[in-house]
Amino acid sequence: MVCKKDVVAWFKNLKSYKRTDLMCSLLNLCLPFELRFLGTCLEDLGKRDFHELRQAENDANHPAEINSPDLQAISGHRARTKLALYVSLLYSCNYTCSKGIFRILAKNDEIENLLKTNSLTEEVLEDLLLVYTLALNHPAFSYEQKLTLEKIYERLQEEECRLYEQTSAARTNKSGFNSTPTVQEAPQIHEKPPQLQVPNLSDIHNFVCTVLQTSYLRVMWAFRQWIFCLLTAL
């Protein structure tokens, strides 16, 4: 049986793009009335940060901001952060801005150059996976656009697996021992063979006397018991 606390704890420790992809997959499995109820809950939860994200929402749906020069290079950390935020706040019917974002994300050569450089880290790869996950699940992007983005997304996933295997191998080599431990020989214990001890004659005499005395007492006790039983019968 699946425990709710375990699922919540597992979901909480997931990376952002994995949580987003999982939630979108679960929403596609919900019934219509369940989606309406979840939409109501999401609308209420979204009111908490409405004022903080209002300016960012206006920028995300403005073509001039999407076409700004500082947003065109996806290799920059600032550009990746803004793209992730803008795709999240993009309206579902804003196809003009989605085309501008698609032109930025569809630069396959820039992605390949970024993957080949030594500056590629887990944080950079996680930012890229988040942006492409959001775009693949956003309704403002067309089916053809999602097919193009999906190829880049799969390439990023392959690089993530390679980087994970490389990191795991490095940790294993770091924690292992390079030199073989020397085997210490156990100390040899020279035991003396047991010596046969010859018993003393006085000890034998005392042992025989004890046995005879014990046997005599047992015979006398049995005889007294027999005499008692005989007198009782008479």
C-alpha positions as CSV (number, residue, x, y, z in Angstrom):
1,M,0.0,0.0,0.0
2,V,1.3,3.4,-1.0
3,C,1.6,5.8,2.0
4,K,0.7,9.5,1.4
5,K,3.5,10.7,3.6
6,D,6.1,8.8,1.6
7,V,4.8,10.1,-1.7
8,V,4.8,13.7,-0.4
9,A,8.3,13.3,1.0
10,W,9.5,11.8,-2.3
11,F,7.9,14.5,-4.4
12,K,9.4,17.3,-2.2
13,N,12.9,16.0,-2.8
14,L,12.5,16.0,-6.6
15,K,14.1,18.6,-8.8
16,S,11.9,21.3,-10.2
17,Y,11.6,20.1,-13.7
18,K,10.7,16.6,-12.5
19,R,8.0,17.8,-10.3
20,T,6.5,19.9,-13.1
21,D,6.6,17.0,-15.6
22,L,5.1,14.6,-13.0
23,M,2.3,17.0,-12.2
24,C,1.4,17.6,-15.9
25,S,1.3,13.8,-16.4
26,L,-1.0,13.4,-13.4
27,L,-3.3,16.2,-14.6
28,N,-3.7,14.4,-17.9
29,L,-5.1,11.4,-16.1
30,C,-7.7,13.3,-14.1
31,L,-11.4,13.4,-14.9
32,P,-13.1,16.6,-16.1
33,F,-14.8,17.4,-12.7
34,E,-11.5,16.7,-11.0
35,L,-9.7,19.2,-13.3
36,R,-12.3,21.8,-12.5
37,F,-11.9,21.3,-8.8
38,L,-8.1,21.4,-9.1
39,G,-8.3,24.6,-11.2
40,T,-10.3,26.2,-8.4
41,C,-7.7,25.2,-5.9
42,L,-4.9,26.5,-8.0
43,E,-6.7,29.8,-8.6
44,D,-6.9,30.3,-4.9
45,L,-3.3,29.3,-4.3
46,G,-2.2,31.6,-7.1
47,K,-3.6,34.7,-5.3
48,R,-0.8,34.5,-2.7
49,D,1.9,35.6,-5.1
50,F,-0.2,37.6,-7.5
51,H,1.2,41.0,-6.7
52,E,4.8,39.8,-6.6
53,L,4.5,38.2,-10.1
54,R,2.3,40.8,-11.7
55,Q,5.2,42.8,-13.3
56,A,6.9,39.6,-14.4
57,E,3.6,38.4,-15.9
58,N,3.3,41.6,-18.0
59,D,6.9,41.2,-19.3
60,A,6.4,37.6,-20.1
61,N,3.4,38.4,-22.4
62,H,5.0,41.4,-24.1
63,P,6.8,40.7,-27.4
64,A,9.3,43.5,-26.9
65,E,10.6,41.9,-23.7
66,I,10.8,38.4,-25.3
67,N,12.8,39.9,-28.2
68,S,15.2,41.7,-26.0
69,P,19.0,41.0,-26.6
70,D,19.8,39.8,-23.1
71,L,17.2,37.0,-23.5
72,Q,18.5,35.6,-26.7
73,A,21.6,33.8,-25.4
74,I,20.4,30.7,-23.5
75,S,23.9,30.0,-22.4
76,G,23.7,32.8,-19.8
77,H,22.3,32.1,-16.3
78,R,20.2,35.2,-16.2
79,A,18.6,34.4,-19.6
80,R,17.8,30.8,-18.4
81,T,16.2,32.1,-15.2
82,K,14.1,34.7,-17.0
83,L,13.0,32.2,-19.6
84,A,11.8,29.7,-17.0
85,L,9.8,32.5,-15.3
86,Y,8.4,33.8,-18.5
87,V,7.3,30.4,-19.8
88,S,5.6,29.8,-16.5
89,L,3.6,33.1,-16.7
90,L,2.9,33.0,-20.4
91,Y,-0.8,33.0,-21.3
92,S,-2.1,29.9,-23.0
93,C,-3.3,31.9,-26.0
94,N,-0.3,34.2,-26.5
95,Y,1.1,32.6,-29.6
96,T,3.1,35.6,-30.6
97,C,5.4,35.4,-27.5
98,S,5.5,31.6,-27.7
99,K,7.0,31.9,-31.2
100,G,9.7,34.3,-29.8
101,I,10.5,31.9,-27.0
102,F,10.6,29.0,-29.4
103,R,13.2,30.8,-31.6
104,I,15.4,31.1,-28.5
105,L,15.0,27.5,-27.4
106,A,15.3,26.0,-30.9
107,K,19.0,27.0,-31.2
108,N,20.3,23.5,-31.3
109,D,23.9,24.6,-32.2
110,E,24.1,26.8,-29.1
111,I,22.9,23.9,-26.9
112,E,25.5,21.5,-28.4
113,N,28.3,24.1,-27.9
114,L,27.2,24.5,-24.3
115,L,27.2,20.8,-23.6
116,K,30.7,20.4,-25.0
117,T,32.2,23.1,-22.8
118,N,33.7,22.5,-19.4
119,S,31.4,25.0,-17.9
120,L,28.5,22.6,-18.0
121,T,27.5,21.7,-14.4
122,E,24.5,20.1,-12.8
123,E,23.0,23.5,-12.0
124,V,23.2,24.6,-15.7
125,L,21.8,21.3,-16.9
126,E,18.9,21.5,-14.4
127,D,18.1,25.0,-15.6
128,L,17.9,23.9,-19.2
129,L,15.8,20.9,-18.4
130,L,13.4,23.1,-16.5
131,V,12.9,25.5,-19.3
132,Y,12.4,22.8,-21.9
133,T,10.0,20.9,-19.6
134,L,7.9,24.0,-19.2
135,A,7.8,24.6,-22.9
136,L,6.9,21.0,-23.8
137,N,3.9,21.1,-21.5
138,H,2.7,24.6,-22.2
139,P,-0.4,24.9,-24.4
140,A,0.8,28.0,-26.2
141,F,3.3,26.0,-28.2
142,S,2.2,24.1,-31.2
143,Y,2.6,20.4,-31.9
144,E,5.4,21.0,-34.4
145,Q,7.2,23.3,-32.1
146,K,7.1,20.7,-29.3
147,L,8.5,18.0,-31.6
148,T,11.5,20.2,-32.2
149,L,12.0,21.0,-28.5
150,E,11.5,17.4,-27.6
151,K,14.6,16.4,-29.5
152,I,16.7,18.9,-27.6
153,Y,15.1,17.8,-24.4
154,E,16.1,14.2,-25.0
155,R,19.6,15.3,-25.7
156,L,19.7,17.1,-22.4
157,Q,18.4,13.9,-20.6
158,E,21.2,11.9,-22.2
159,E,23.7,14.4,-21.0
160,E,22.2,14.3,-17.5
161,C,22.6,10.5,-17.4
162,R,26.2,10.7,-18.6
163,L,27.0,13.4,-16.0
164,Y,25.4,11.3,-13.3
165,E,27.4,8.2,-14.2
166,Q,30.6,10.2,-14.3
167,T,29.9,11.8,-10.9
168,S,29.0,8.4,-9.4
169,A,32.2,6.8,-10.7
170,A,34.3,9.7,-9.3
171,R,32.8,9.3,-5.9
172,T,33.3,5.5,-6.0
173,N,37.0,5.9,-6.9
174,K,37.5,8.6,-4.3
175,S,36.0,6.4,-1.5
176,G,37.9,3.2,-2.6
177,F,41.4,2.1,-1.5
178,N,44.2,2.2,-4.1
179,S,46.6,0.0,-2.2
180,T,45.9,-3.6,-1.3
181,P,45.9,-4.2,2.4
182,T,48.7,-6.4,3.7
183,V,47.6,-9.6,5.3
184,Q,49.1,-10.1,8.8
185,E,50.1,-13.5,9.6
186,A,48.6,-14.9,12.7
187,P,51.1,-15.6,15.5
188,Q,51.9,-19.2,15.9
189,I,51.3,-20.7,19.3
190,H,53.4,-23.6,20.3
191,E,51.4,-25.7,22.7
192,K,53.1,-28.4,24.7
193,P,51.6,-31.9,24.3
194,P,49.6,-33.1,27.2
195,Q,51.7,-35.2,29.6
196,L,50.2,-38.5,30.9
197,Q,50.0,-38.2,34.7
198,V,50.4,-41.5,36.7
199,P,48.0,-41.6,39.6
200,N,49.3,-42.1,43.1
201,L,48.7,-45.4,45.0
202,S,47.3,-43.6,48.0
203,D,44.7,-41.9,45.8
204,I,43.6,-45.3,44.4
205,H,43.3,-46.7,47.9
206,N,41.1,-43.9,49.1
207,F,38.9,-44.1,45.9
208,V,38.3,-47.8,46.4
209,C,37.4,-47.4,50.1
210,T,35.0,-44.7,49.3
211,V,33.2,-46.8,46.7
212,L,33.0,-49.8,49.0
213,Q,31.7,-47.8,51.9
214,T,29.1,-46.2,49.7
215,S,28.0,-49.6,48.4
216,Y,27.8,-51.0,51.9
217,L,25.6,-48.2,53.1
218,R,23.3,-48.7,50.1
219,V,23.0,-52.4,50.9
220,M,22.2,-51.8,54.6
221,W,19.6,-49.2,53.7
222,A,17.9,-51.7,51.3
223,F,18.0,-54.4,53.9
224,R,16.3,-52.2,56.5
225,Q,13.6,-51.3,54.0
226,W,12.9,-55.0,53.3
227,I,12.7,-55.8,57.1
228,F,10.2,-52.9,57.6
229,C,8.0,-54.1,54.8
230,L,8.0,-57.7,56.1
231,L,7.0,-56.6,59.6
232,T,4.2,-54.5,58.2
233,A,2.8,-57.4,56.3
234,L,2.7,-59.6,59.4
